[in-house]
């Protein structure tokens, strides 16, 4: 496995692979890898001939008051996981390489990136789409792998790919969870043992929502209300949003739909967590 910080060398490597008849898969990450990331690399390795993992803590997707400076960085362990999962190349650019002082362009998706996460974290998705566009241009992939964990993010990236004719197939992989149900996240390591327990209520609320959807006549709006009530009553949780919305548009859904996604964002202590579950209505 080759580890490389120079974008030109990466482009050269993927072009060589393609010239040899290989399909290219890319897995964009910010490092601090866990089993969730590993599942994306494994999916890429099973479906593509040449797999590029990118590790870059992208400064433009963090607001000034967010955790950029303290975001976990565990490069050596990350490289081991990438190697074991079947990566061919790991791209580890410097921030000054990706954003030289005179860079002036931003990729911005309107509407879907302004809702929910976009409302709570203004500018976040502009940072995401800008870096993902750059990574796509550098790695020229056939397929790119994202986690359902960041449900809105994969929709925003799909929108960008359609709008800008990127010609990359976006693959969304299932959420990998801890044994007790907590969605794996690089940020879970910020949680104290008590907070870690409290955080389980997020998944519990999603399960409650699924039970209501499959076992009762409750409307999507009612289900969202119950999730909000449950989370607002939980000491130690500061709810950001809990909604039940359309899986493609993130617009509210009405009664009679056969599925919808429940999305939750909440702060546990100072750690902001997100999770989601696609609900099947009976
Ligand atoms: P990040 O390093 O947090 O930017 O995440 C990189 C990619 O891994 C994104 O596509 C995430 O959605 C995905 N990811 C993060 N956590 C999980 C998880 N628990 N299960 C599946 N995919 C995940």
Boltz pocket constraint, residues with backbone or C-beta under 6 A from the ligand:
constraints:
  - pocket:
      binder: B
      contacts: [[A, 28], [A, 29], [A, 30], [A, 31], [A, 35], [A, 36], [A, 37], [A, 39], [A, 40], [A, 145], [A, 146], [A, 147], [A, 148], [A, 149], [A, 150], [A, 173], [A, 174], [A, 175], [A, 176], [A, 177], [A, 183], [A, 184], [A, 185], [A, 186]]
      max_distance: 6.0
